[in-house]
Amino acid sequence: MLCMLVAEGISCAQSAPSVSDHPWNASSAEQRLRVPARPVPARFVDPAKVYTLSDLVNIAEQNNPETRVAWENAKARAADLGIAQSTLYPTLAAAALAGTTRADIFFGPTFQRQTVETFSPVFRLDYIIFDFGERLQEVSISRSNLLAANFQFNDTHRKLIFQVMETYYRLLDSKGQQDAADANLKNAQTVQQAAEARLQNGLATLPDVLEARSAAAQADYDLQAAIGATEIAQGDLATALGISPTSPFQVESIQNIKMPDSIADTVETYIDKALSQRPDLMQRVAELRAAGAEVKAAGKAYFPQLSIDGQAGLAHSYGQQEQLAGVYSPTQETWDAQLTLSWTLFDGLARENRLARARANQKQAAATVDSIRDQVENQVWSAYSTARTALRQQKAAAALLEAATESYNAALESYNYGVRSQIDVVSAQRTLAEARTADVTARTRLLTGLAALAYQTGDLLYGKTP
């Protein structure tokens, strides 16, 4: 059997590729590895429903696996706190002790063999009475680690919400670009039809018609590219929601979202908010507190420890000596207790090194807090500036779209009356197409910029945007 097990282990063992110029061939056992099937999502999407951003965020928070990872981590840290707190209480255990001894006892002129068998059910108690607060510091460490895990859990939600918002606005941008490309195609086809009608009436030349057809073909090409970008963006959003990319669902149009007129607060206000509510910064602060408790716990190891331990129960024995009948003893009460004062005088500088490590970790945690604080301030400033720029660009793009629309309508009307040339109409149509694209892009950048500002300040956790 041992040979069979060894042979099977050798046949199933993983081996490195023998050469570097060919792909590695997995063994039969490794070829049977399969990725676990996608779990059934907690929330499905209705293909007939038009989802808003808040609806999609709720779906993502229930379906996305990253939130479950952070949640289980927080639950594990809560269990660590319970374990640390349990050391403040005594340990009581029930035990059943059974043993047998045989010895030759010198009795008289000879050795007599004696056998004793004992069975004893007992309760055993262990309790550290006093340790100068070392266990309390371990509890403090676990409590700070739990707090850090909770902030990490919140930060996971913050990142997930922003990921959904980012992919959502990207999908709205793609759909807006698709709608704009579709409108551009219709405009180009209108110009083409007008040119062909004028050619039949002898009012236009063949190059004018060819120019209009070229513009229509380019508009159709741009529309197909926009359709492909929309499909990819919808798959990215589905992945952020924790559902299959093939799941169909609908979202609202970017034209239905009201654009803000201004940013409410100053950059100083946003920085103060970020420093007070950013979960990743609060996580580092909690880790710094845990590092401080570790320093105190390492220092407590230099002090003595007072503990008590003992056991109490019943003993039932049976004894037998050679050439004599066995004798049962009556049931006896047994107990044993001892009070111990232990003080480690020398341990090869282990305590000194643990204390030095704890102090170094504390300084590292403090430096990390300072670094994160600087990063938060810079991130908020950058997001605030980006959002303000996007706001100005959106207003300019809206004015550009309005002017380009009026210019195109006037050029097309004048062309139909024979006042403007074909080149003027095509030029106005292309300017309108660029204005539509710029308007959709500016709207998306503004929404994404405001979402990024709320992400950097931590407002996303509270459902607030600038």
Buried (B, 14 or more C-beta within 10 A) or exposed (E): EEEEEEEEEEEEEEEEEEEEEEEEEEEEEEEEEEEEEEEEBEBEBEEEEEBBBEBBBBBBBBBBEBBBEBBEBBEEBBEBBEEBBEBEEEEEEEEEBEEEEEEEEEEEEEEBEBBBBBBBEBEBBEBBEEBBBBBBBBBBBBBBBBBBBBBBBBBBBBBBBBBBBBBBBBBBBBBBBBBBBBBBBEBBBBBBEBBBEBBEEEEBEEEBBEBBBEBBEBBBEBBEEBBEBBBEBBBBBBBBBBBEEEBEBEBBEBEEBEBBEEBEEEBEEBBBBBBEBBBBBBBBBBBBBBBBBBBBBBBBBEEEBBBBBBBEBEBBBBBBBEEEEEEEEEEEEBEEEEEEEEEEEEEEEEBEEBBEEBBEBBEEBBEBBEEBBEBBBEBBBEBBEBBBEBBEBBBEBBEBBEEBBEBBEBBBEBBBEEEBBBEBBBBBBBBBBBBBBBBBBBBBBBBBBBBBBBBBBBBBBEEEBB
